[in-house]
Amino acid sequence: MERLANKGEGLGGRSFWPLGNYLFCSNKGMICLDNAASVNKMMHLMLRIGSPSCVIEEHLKYGWYVERLTHQSLIRSFMEGDLSETSYEASLSMALNSLGTSQQAVIALAKDYLTMARQMRRHPNINAANLAIRLSKITPYRMEIEWYKACCDKSNEQRGYYDSFKQRGASKRESHVNMNRFKLAVFWDEVICMLDKKELPHDLHKRSEWVSESQLYKLLVEPLEIAEYYRSGMHLRKGHYISNGRERRYKIFDHWWTERVVTKKLGNRRIRYASSTQDTCFWARVEEAKEWLDKFRRQSDPNNPTFLRDRLDEFETYAMKLVDDKEVSTDVVAKNSSFSLWLKEWRAMKSHIFPFKSIN
């Protein structure tokens, strides 16, 4: 690059003075100079030894020389083992360096941006790896809840997992389970938050290990969320759980699970009850059905077909299909579970009010 100076300044009283780096190219080679006096002498030397036509020809081939130099420098960079940069980054770095020594601050800043961009691309995967480590550390919390569920389902009280937690007293065991529920919620809410901020890989929700872990968590813990919601009377202040109290993480995990790629085998029917009820909002539906039954009982003329009766019939049909398909856990069909007590009362009421109507 040639930068003009004021007239009268420069070597030998000439009208210009070179500043910056100068690249002299020819078919025989190239040389880069940044010393002003040397550049000045080189330019006059080339003018003296070259014919006008030769000088013009060399000027016209300047673009080809630059392209050739760039290509050779890239090859040299990779041959020397500089594999930390992509070809794009290497090209940009070379272009920045060609600005000259007066732009070193810009070059350094641009390279910092390149490094930062490269690190930002790695951060989501690093964050995912760190989350996987943290997930392994909180897995014991989930396993303790699984142990608690097994104990409840085997209890002589025959209330099952959901109702045992909902009707719990001041037990140290239930308090510990409740604390584990909070710890797991904090972890999974953080996963959702990091996804919202694009701090995790964009396809995390499609990775089988995360889909499976989130589903295991949802199947096991959401019944406890529902139990606590109705135990604390939140449904009286906010409304029923499904419409007004369900946490966003469970809705997101529903989407993760339904979007998974599954190949179902024909005849793959359960021969025993599931370890966890597959509809994680089942107990919330039971709580709504209990309210419908109370309202239906208080009607002045229950013989007339009503909206409540239709809803009760629909829920019974839905619930019994889950039971028949063994898509529920054993706590659903436990003798003293809230579902079993509801079903017994509803069927007794139907047989009394509609004695000639067949009962499922």
MIPA-348303 format. One record per residue: x, z, y negated of N, C-alpha, C in turn. Coordinates in steps of 0.02 Angstrom, whole numbers, padded with zeros to 5 digits, always signed. Example, Ala and Ser with C-alpha at 12.3 -4.5 7.8 and 13.67 -1.06 7.14 Angstrom:
BEGIN
+00660+00390+00284+00615+00390+00225+00660+00390+00165/+00642+00354+00112+00684+00357+00053+00645+00394-00002/
! end
This chain:
BEGIN
+00042+00000+00059+00000+00000+00000+00044+00000-00062/+00029-00042-00109+00068-00045-00171+00025-00018-00227/+00052+00030-00263+00016+00059-00318+00053+00043-00383/+00019+00012-00429+00050-00011-00491+00064+00047-00537/+00122+00044-00572+00140+00094-00622+00138+00061-00691/+00148+00101-00741+00147+00075-00809+00205+00026-00820/+00194-00021-00863+00246-00070-00879+00306-00035-00909/+00365-00059-00892+00425-00029-00918+00453+00026-00875/+00412+00051-00826+00436+00104-00782+00460+00072-00718/+00503+00108-00681+00523+00085-00616+00595+00065-00614/+00615+00042-00555+00684+00025-00543+00703-00038-00581/+00756-00032-00620+00781-00091-00656+00733-00117-00709/+00689-00074-00734+00643-00094-00787+00589-00141-00763/+00576-00144-00697+00525-00188-00672+00456-00161-00688/+00405-00203-00679+00337-00186-00703+00296-00148-00650/+00323-00132-00593+00285-00093-00544+00331-00046-00507/+00302+00003-00477+00340+00052-00437+00299+00070-00376/+00326+00058-00314+00287+00071-00253+00277+00145-00238/+00218+00161-00215+00201+00230-00195+00169+00228-00126/+00183+00278-00085+00152+00281-00019+00193+00248+00034/+00162+00232+00090+00195+00201+00148+00185+00125+00145/+00237+00089+00164+00234+00016+00166+00254-00007+00236/+00212-00049+00265+00224-00076+00331+00245-00149+00324/+00307-00164+00343+00333-00232+00341+00329-00262+00410/+00293-00319+00417+00281-00348+00483+00308-00419+00486/+00331-00438+00546+00350-00507+00560+00343-00517+00635/+00354-00579+00657+00351-00593+00728+00403-00555+00768/+00458-00535+00734+00513-00503+00769+00507-00427+00771/+00461-00399+00733+00453-00327+00734+00421-00300+00672/+00418-00233+00668+00386-00200+00612+00428-00140+00590/+00422-00123+00527+00457-00065+00501+00413-00032+00448/+00411+00035+00449+00370+00072+00401+00417+00112+00357/+00410+00105+00290+00452+00140+00242+00409+00179+00193/+00434+00237+00173+00398+00275+00123+00442+00293+00063/+00506+00274+00065+00551+00285+00008+00542+00230-00043/+00524+00248-00104+00506+00199-00155+00563+00150-00168/+00624+00175-00175+00680+00131-00190+00693+00083-00133/+00688+00107-00072+00699+00064-00014+00645+00011-00009/+00583+00031-00022+00528-00017-00020+00539-00072-00072/+00558-00051-00132+00569-00099-00186+00623-00149-00166/+00678-00125-00139+00733-00169-00120+00712-00215-00063/+00674-00188-00014+00653-00228+00043+00607-00285+00020/+00563-00271-00026+00517-00322-00050+00555-00379-00084/+00604-00362-00125+00643-00414-00159+00687-00452-00110/+00712-00417-00059+00753-00449-00008+00713-00501+00029/+00651-00483+00049+00609-00529+00086+00591-00590+00044/+00579-00577-00021+00562-00633-00065+00621-00682-00072/+00682-00655-00071+00741-00698-00080+00757-00738-00017/+00749-00708+00042+00770-00743+00103+00715-00786+00133/+00653-00777+00111+00598-00815+00140+00574-00870+00094/+00553-00925+00124+00525-00979+00085+00454-00961+00064/+00429-00991+00010+00361-00976-00012+00309-00987+00043/+00316-01041+00080+00267-01055+00133+00270-01002+00188/+00332-00979+00203+00339-00928+00255+00308-00862+00233/+00318-00845+00169+00290-00782+00143+00214-00784+00145/+00185-00842+00126+00112-00849+00128+00086-00842+00199/+00122-00874+00246+00101-00871+00316+00101-00799+00342/+00154-00761+00324+00158-00692+00346+00101-00650+00316/+00084-00664+00254+00028-00627+00223-00037-00641+00259/-00048-00704+00278-00110-00723+00312-00115-00691+00382/-00059-00675+00412-00059-00646+00479-00059-00570+00478/-00068-00541+00418-00065-00468+00412-00116-00433+00458/-00178-00460+00461-00229-00429+00502-00210-00429+00576/-00180-00484+00598-00159-00488+00669-00105-00437+00683/-00058-00428+00634-00004-00378+00644-00033-00308+00651/-00080-00291+00609-00110-00224+00611-00146-00213+00678/-00183-00264+00701-00219-00258+00765-00169-00248+00822/-00114-00285+00820-00064-00280+00873-00031-00211+00872/-00016-00186+00813+00016-00121+00807-00031-00066+00834/-00095-00070+00816-00144-00021+00839-00148-00021+00915/-00151-00080+00944-00156-00087+01017-00095-00056+01051/-00035-00073+01025+00027-00048+01056+00033+00028+01049/+00011+00054+00992+00016+00126+00981-00032+00164+01027/-00091+00136+01038-00139+00167+01084-00111+00170+01154/-00081+00114+01176-00052+00112+01243+00004+00163+01249/+00046+00167+01197+00101+00216+01199+00075+00287+01201/+00022+00299+01163-00007+00367+01161-00030+00389+01230/-00064+00344+01267-00088+00362+01333-00033+00362+01386/+00016+00318+01378+00072+00317+01425+00113+00381+01421/+00114+00411+01361+00151+00473+01352+00112+00534+01374/+00052+00523+01400+00014+00578+01429-00033+00613+01381/-00045+00585+01323-00091+00616+01276-00162+00601+01296/-00186+00635+01347-00252+00622+01375-00305+00669+01348/-00286+00711+01299-00334+00759+01273-00384+00727+01226/-00369+00666+01202-00415+00632+01157-00444+00571+01191/-00504+00554+01174-00534+00493+01198-00506+00435+01158/-00518+00374+01181-00492+00316+01146-00520+00313+01075/-00583+00335+01068-00612+00335+01001-00576+00383+00955/-00563+00443+00980-00529+00493+00939-00457+00472+00923/-00424+00440+00972-00356+00417+00960-00355+00363+00906/-00404+00318+00909-00408+00265+00858-00421+00295+00790/-00466+00342+00786-00481+00373+00722-00422+00411+00695/-00387+00446+00740-00328+00482+00719-00275+00435+00690/-00266+00377+00723-00217+00328+00699-00238+00300+00632/-00303+00287+00625-00327+00260+00561-00316+00309+00505/-00327+00373+00519-00316+00424+00469-00242+00430+00450/-00200+00427+00501-00128+00431+00488-00103+00373+00446/-00136+00316+00451-00113+00258+00413-00126+00266+00338/-00164+00319+00319-00176+00330+00248-00113+00350+00211/-00065+00380+00247-00001+00397+00215+00008+00471+00206/+00070+00489+00185+00087+00560+00178+00047+00594+00124/+00023+00557+00074-00015+00588+00021-00084+00611+00044/-00105+00591+00105-00171+00609+00131-00167+00655+00192/-00112+00691+00199-00103+00733+00258-00156+00788+00262/-00177+00814+00204-00229+00866+00205-00294+00839+00232/-00311+00777+00213-00372+00745+00239-00366+00733+00313/-00306+00711+00334-00295+00698+00405-00303+00762+00446/-00273+00817+00421-00277+00880+00457-00350+00904+00461/-00387+00896+00406-00457+00917+00406-00498+00875+00454/-00486+00809+00454-00523+00765+00499-00509+00781+00571/-00445+00796+00587-00428+00814+00655-00460+00880+00675/-00466+00926+00627-00501+00989+00642-00574+00975+00659/-00605+00928+00623-00674+00911+00637-00680+00880+00707/-00631+00839+00725-00631+00809+00792-00627+00863+00846/-00582+00910+00834-00573+00965+00882-00637+01005+00887/-00667+01019+00830-00729+01058+00830-00784+01021+00867/-00790+00955+00854-00842+00916+00888-00831+00916+00964/-00767+00910+00985-00752+00911+01056-00770+00978+01087/-00756+01033+01050-00772+01100+01075-00848+01110+01078/-00883+01083+01028-00956+01091+01027-00988+01056+01087/-00958+01000+01109-00985+00967+01169-00973+01008+01231/-00919+01048+01230-00904+01089+01289-00944+01154+01288/-00962+01179+01230-00994+01244+01225-01056+01252+01267/-01103+01203+01267-01163+01212+01309-01147+01226+01382/-01099+01189+01411-01082+01201+01481-01046+01268+01490/-01005+01287+01441-00972+01352+01444-01024+01407+01440/-01073+01400+01394-01126+01449+01388-01167+01455+01452/-01180+01398+01484-01218+01398+01546-01179+01434+01601/-01113+01423+01603-01072+01457+01653-01072+01532+01641/-01067+01552+01578-01069+01624+01562-01137+01655+01579/-01190+01617+01567-01257+01642+01585-01264+01651+01661/-01234+01605+01698-01237+01611+01771-01203+01675+01794/-01148+01693+01761-01114+01755+01778-01158+01815+01761/-01189+01812+01702-01234+01867+01683-01294+01872+01729/-01318+01814+01751-01375+01814+01797-01357+01850+01862/-01297+01838+01886-01276+01872+01948-01273+01948+01938/-01258+01969+01876-01253+02040+01863-01321+02075+01857/-01373+02036+01837-01439+02067+01832-01482+02056+01895/-01456+02017+01941-01493+02006+02004-01512+02072+02039/-01468+02123+02038-01488+02187+02069-01552+02216+02040/-01566+02204+01975-01628+02229+01946-01688+02197+01980/-01683+02131+01991-01738+02097+02026-01745+02121+02098/-01689+02133+02130-01691+02155+02200-01721+02225+02206/-01710+02267+02156-01741+02334+02156-01816+02329+02149/-01840+02281+02109-01912+02270+02102-01940+02244+02168/-01904+02199+02201-01926+02174+02266-01932+02232+02317/-01884+02277+02315-01887+02335+02360-01949+02378+02343/-01963+02387+02279-02021+02426+02258-02085+02392+02283/-02089+02326+02277-02149+02289+02301-02159+02300+02375/-02104+02295+02414-02109+02304+02486-02135+02374+02503/-02113+02424+02466-02136+02493+02478-02210+02500+02462/-02232+02470+02407-02302+02473+02388-02347+02439+02439/-02325+02382+02463-02365+02344+02511-02371+02379+02578/-02322+02422+02593-02323+02459+02657-02353+02529+02651/-02370+02548+02591-02395+02615+02579-02462+02628+02614/-02473+02690+02636-02536+02708+02669-02595+02707+02621/-02581+02707+02555-02635+02704+02507-02669+02636+02506/-02634+02585+02529-02661+02517+02535-02689+02491+02469/-02652+02505+02416-02672+02479+02351-02634+02415+02334/-02574+02409+02362-02535+02350+02348-02491+02358+02287/-02452+02307+02276-02400+02306+02223-02430+02311+02153/-02477+02267+02138-02506+02264+02071-02541+02329+02052/-02585+02352+02094-02625+02411+02077-02583+02475+02078/-02532+02477+02120-02488+02537+02121-02452+02543+02054/-02428+02487+02027-02393+02490+01964-02441+02504+01906/-02500+02475+01909-02549+02484+01856-02573+02556+01854/-02581+02587+01911-02608+02655+01915-02554+02708+01921/-02492+02690+01906-02436+02736+01916-02441+02797+01871/-02410+02850+01894-02406+02910+01854-02337+02916+01823/-02316+02977+01811-02251+02989+01780-02197+02993+01833/-02191+02940+01872-02143+02937+01926-02077+02908+01903/-02022+02938+01926-01956+02912+01908-01946+02842+01937/-01974+02831+01996-01965+02765+02028-01998+02710+01987/-02061+02721+01967-02096+02671+01927-02064+02662+01858/-02038+02717+01830-02004+02711+01765-01941+02668+01771/-01907+02675+01826-01847+02634+01838-01866+02561+01846/-01920+02548+01882-01943+02480+01891-01964+02450+01824/-01997+02490+01783-02019+02466+01717-01959+02449+01673/-01906+02490+01678-01845+02476+01639-01813+02411+01663/-01813+02400+01728-01786+02337+01754-01826+02277+01729/-01891+02288+01724-01934+02234+01697-01913+02215+01626/-01898+02264+01585-01876+02252+01517-01809+02216+01516/-01762+02238+01558-01696+02207+01559-01699+02134+01579/-01740+02119+01628-01747+02049+01649-01779+02007+01595/-01828+02036+01560-01862+02000+01506-01813+01982+01450/-01768+02029+01434-01719+02017+01381-01674+01959+01400/-01652+01957+01462-01608+01903+01484-01643+01835+01479/-01703+01830+01507-01737+01766+01509-01760+01743+01439/-01777+01791+01396-01793+01772+01327-01732+01744+01292/-01674+01771+01308-01612+01745+01278-01597+01674+01302/-01612+01661+01366-01603+01593+01392-01647+01544+01353/-01710+01563+01343-01756+01520+01306-01732+01510+01234/-01709+01564+01203-01684+01560+01134-01624+01513+01129/-01578+01518+01176-01519+01474+01175-01539+01401+01187/-01589+01390+01227-01613+01321+01237-01643+01294+01172/-01681+01337+01138-01712+01316+01075-01658+01297+01024/-01602+01333+01025-01548+01320+00977-01500+01266+01001/-01516+01236+01059-01474+01183+01088-01403+01209+01104/-01399+01271+01126-01336+01301+01144-01323+01296+01219/-01370+01265+01256-01363+01256+01328-01372+01182+01344/-01349+01160+01403-01358+01089+01421-01431+01069+01418/-01443+01009+01393-01512+00986+01383-01551+00980+01448/-01515+00975+01505-01550+00967+01569-01550+01031+01610/-01539+01088+01578-01537+01151+01615-01602+01163+01653/-01658+01145+01623-01723+01158+01654-01735+01113+01715/-01689+01066+01727-01696+01023+01786-01647+01041+01841/-01603+01088+01826-01554+01109+01876-01587+01156+01926/-01579+01140+01990-01617+01176+02041-01605+01251+02041/-01542+01272+02027-01529+01343+02030-01566+01382+01976/-01573+01351+01916-01608+01385+01862-01683+01382+01871/-01708+01326+01897-01779+01321+01911-01800+01372+01964/-01760+01377+02017-01776+01424+02071-01772+01497+02047/-01721+01513+02008-01713+01582+01985-01769+01601+01937/-01788+01555+01892-01842+01571+01846-01908+01579+01883/-01919+01540+01935-01980+01545+01974-01982+01611+02013/-01927+01630+02042-01924+01694+02077-01940+01752+02030/-01911+01748+01971-01924+01800+01920-01998+01802+01902/-02027+01744+01889-02097+01740+01868-02144+01766+01922/-02132+01746+01984-02176+01767+02040-02174+01843+02049/-02116+01872+02039-02108+01943+02052-02129+01987+01994/-02112+01966+01933-02119+02010+01875-02183+02000+01836/-02210+01940+01834-02271+01930+01794-02329+01974+01816/-02340+01986+01881-02393+02034+01899-02383+02103+01867/-02320+02124+01859-02307+02188+01826-02325+02184+01752/-02311+02126+01721-02329+02116+01651-02404+02122+01642/-02441+02091+01688-02514+02093+01684-02539+02165+01695/-02509+02199+01743-02529+02268+01757-02519+02312+01696/-02462+02305+01663-02447+02345+01604-02494+02326+01546/-02510+02263+01541-02554+02239+01487-02622+02272+01492/-02651+02275+01553-02717+02305+01561-02714+02381+01565/-02659+02406+01590-02650+02479+01593-02648+02509+01523/-02615+02475+01477-02607+02500+01409-02667+02483+01364/-02716+02447+01391-02775+02430+01352-02764+02374+01302/-02711+02334+01310-02698+02279+01264-02754+02228+01264/-02788+02221+01320-02843+02172+01324-02901+02191+01278/-02908+02256+01264-02961+02279+01220-02945+02263+01147/-02880+02261+01130-02859+02249+01061-02846+02174+01048/-02818+02139+01097-02797+02070+01086-02840+02019+01124/-02874+02041+01176-02909+01994+01219-02874+01988+01286/-02903+01950+01331-02876+01946+01398-02806+01914+01399/-02769+01930+01452-02698+01914+01458-02683+01839+01453/-02719+01798+01492-02701+01727+01497-02704+01692+01429/-02756+01707+01391-02765+01673+01326-02729+01706+01269/-02717+01771+01274-02691+01808+01216-02629+01849+01227/-02609+01860+01289-02554+01905+01300-02495+01878+01340/-02502+01817+01365-02449+01790+01409-02388+01771+01368/-02329+01795+01390-02267+01780+01354-02249+01706+01362/-02216+01680+01309-02197+01609+01307-02151+01590+01365/-02108+01636+01387-02060+01618+01439-02096+01598+01504/-02152+01631+01519-02188+01614+01580-02219+01545+01576/-02243+01527+01517-02272+01460+01508-02218+01407+01516/-02159+01422+01489-02103+01374+01495-02082+01367+01567/-02079+01423+01603-02058+01420+01673-02110+01383+01716/-02173+01387+01695-02225+01347+01729-02208+01273+01724/-02187+01251+01665-02170+01180+01655-02108+01162+01696/-02059+01206+01697-01999+01193+01737-02018+01181+01810/-02062+01224+01835-02079+01221+01906-02121+01159+01923/-02168+01143+01879-02212+01085+01893-02175+01019+01884/-02121+01019+01845-02083+00957+01834-02030+00945+01887/-02021+00994+01932-01969+00986+01983-01988+00930+02030/-01938+00901+02062-01950+00848+02111-01956+00881+02179/-02015+00873+02210-02027+00905+02274-02053+00854+02324/-02025+00855+02382-02049+00813+02436-02086+00857+02486/-02152+00850+02488-02192+00892+02531-02198+00861+02600/-02189+00900+02649-02196+00876+02718-02269+00883+02741/-02292+00835+02777-02360+00838+02803-02366+00896+02853/-02422+00930+02848-02434+00986+02894-02393+01048+02878/-02365+01051+02817-02325+01109+02798-02372+01165+02773/-02409+01194+02818-02458+01246+02802-02429+01314+02820/-02442+01363+02776-02417+01430+02787-02451+01461+02848/-02411+01498+02886-02438+01534+02944-02440+01609+02931/-02413+01630+02874-02417+01700+02854-02422+01704+02778/-02442+01762+02754-02450+01770+02682-02384+01762+02646/-02388+01736+02585-02328+01724+02545-02296+01791+02525/-02232+01788+02511-02199+01849+02488-02223+01870+02419/-02243+01821+02379-02273+01835+02313-02331+01786+02302/-02383+01809+02270-02440+01767+02256-02418+01708+02213/-02434+01647+02234-02409+01588+02202-02439+01575+02133/-02499+01599+02122-02529+01597+02055-02510+01663+02022/-02461+01661+01977-02436+01723+01947-02486+01754+01899/-02538+01716+01879-02590+01743+01836-02651+01766+01876/-02644+01770+01943-02701+01787+01985-02732+01854+01965/-02690+01904+01953-02716+01970+01938-02750+01972+01870/-02729+01930+01824-02764+01925+01760-02834+01895+01771/-02839+01848+01817-02905+01819+01833-02949+01871+01867/-02920+01914+01907-02958+01968+01938-02986+02014+01884/-02945+02031+01835-02967+02076+01781-03025+02045+01742/-03022+01980+01730-03078+01947+01696-03140+01947+01739/-03131+01935+01804-03188+01935+01850-03221+02004+01854/-03181+02056+01850-03209+02124+01850-03253+02135+01789/-03232+02108+01732-03272+02115+01671-03337+02075+01678/-03333+02015+01706-03393+01975+01716-03443+02011+01761/-03416+02043+01813-03459+02079+01860-03495+02138+01826/-03458+02173+01784-03489+02229+01747-03545+02203+01701/-03534+02148+01668-03585+02119+01624-03644+02094+01664/-03630+02064+01721-03683+02038+01764-03727+02095+01790/-03696+02151+01807-03732+02209+01833-03779+02238+01780/-03760+02233+01717-03800+02263+01663-03855+02217+01638/-03861+02157+01666-03914+02112+01644-03982+02139+01663/-04031+02126+01620-04098+02151+01633-04132+02114+01690/-04115+02050+01697-04146+02010+01750-04092+01970+01786/-04056+02001+01833-04001+01966+01867-04024+01911+01914/-04092+01905+01926-04115+01853+01971-04109+01783+01940/-04108+01779+01875-04103+01714+01842-04031+01689+01846/-04021+01626+01865-03953+01598+01865-03923+01603+01796/-03865+01626+01791-03833+01635+01726-03762+01605+01727/-03735+01601+01667-03666+01578+01659-03618+01624+01694/-03631+01690+01690-03587+01740+01722-03587+01731+01797/-03645+01720+01826-03649+01712+01898-03609+01650+01921/-03614+01596+01883-03577+01536+01900-03502+01549+01897/-03480+01586+01847-03409+01600+01841-03384+01645+01897/-03426+01692+01917-03408+01737+01972-03403+01697+02038/-03450+01653+02048-03448+01611+02109-03386+01567+02109/-03371+01539+02052-03312+01494+02048-03248+01532+02063/-03243+01593+02036-03182+01631+02049-03177+01651+02122/-03234+01670+02151-03232+01688+02222-03209+01629+02264/-03234+01570+02249-03214+01510+02287-03140+01497+02279/-03116+01502+02217-03045+01491+02204-03002+01542+02240/-03021+01606+02235-02981+01659+02265-02979+01653+02341/-03036+01639+02371-03038+01635+02444-02999+01575+02470/-02995+01522+02431-02954+01465+02452-02880+01486+02454/-02859+01524+02403-02790+01549+02403-02777+01593+02463/-02825+01636+02479-02818+01681+02536-02815+01642+02601/-02861+01594+02609-02863+01555+02670-02799+01514+02680/-02773+01490+02624-02711+01451+02628-02649+01494+02629/-02661+01560+02627-02606+01609+02628-02557+01599+02570/-02586+01581+02513-02547+01572+02452-02543+01637+02412/-02566+01691+02442-02564+01756+02409-02519+01803+02449/-02498+01856+02415-02460+01908+02449-02507+01958+02483/-02480+01998+02526-02522+02047+02562-02554+02098+02516/-02525+02108+02456-02555+02158+02411-02624+02135+02386/-02638+02070+02387-02703+02045+02365-02757+02066+02414/-02743+02062+02479-02793+02077+02530-02788+02149+02554/-02748+02191+02522-02745+02261+02541-02815+02292+02533/-02830+02340+02576-02897+02369+02579-02921+02396+02512/-02878+02429+02475-02898+02461+02413-02872+02425+02350/-02853+02363+02359-02831+02325+02299-02891+02311+02255/-02879+02300+02191-02934+02287+02145-02970+02222+02163/-02935+02173+02193-02970+02113+02214-03016+02127+02273/-02992+02163+02323-03034+02178+02381-03095+02219+02362/-03087+02266+02316-03144+02306+02293-03193+02264+02253/-03166+02218+02212-03210+02174+02174-03249+02129+02221/-03215+02099+02270-03248+02052+02316-03303+02088+02356/-03288+02148+02377-03338+02187+02416-03400+02201+02374/-03389+02221+02311-03446+02236+02267-03486+02174+02249/-03451+02119+02235-03485+02057+02216-03526+02030+02274/-03500+02032+02334-03537+02006+02391-03597+02051+02408/-03588+02116+02399-03644+02162+02411-03700+02149+02360/-03682+02136+02299-03731+02122+02247-03767+02056+02261/-03730+02006+02283-03761+01942+02298-03809+01948+02357/-03790+01985+02408-03834+01991+02466-03898+02030+02450/-03893+02074+02399-03952+02112+02379-03998+02071+02334/-03968+02034+02288-04008+01996+02240-04030+01929+02270/-03987+01899+02308-04003+01834+02338-03995+01839+02414/-04042+01874+02448-04034+01887+02519-04035+01824+02563/-04064+01771+02538-04069+01711+02579-04015+01660+02564/-03971+01678+02517-03916+01632+02500-03856+01648+02544/-03828+01597+02574-03770+01607+02616-03712+01632+02575/-03672+01675+02604-03615+01705+02571-03552+01676+02602/-03504+01657+02559-03441+01629+02584-03405+01679+02629/
! end
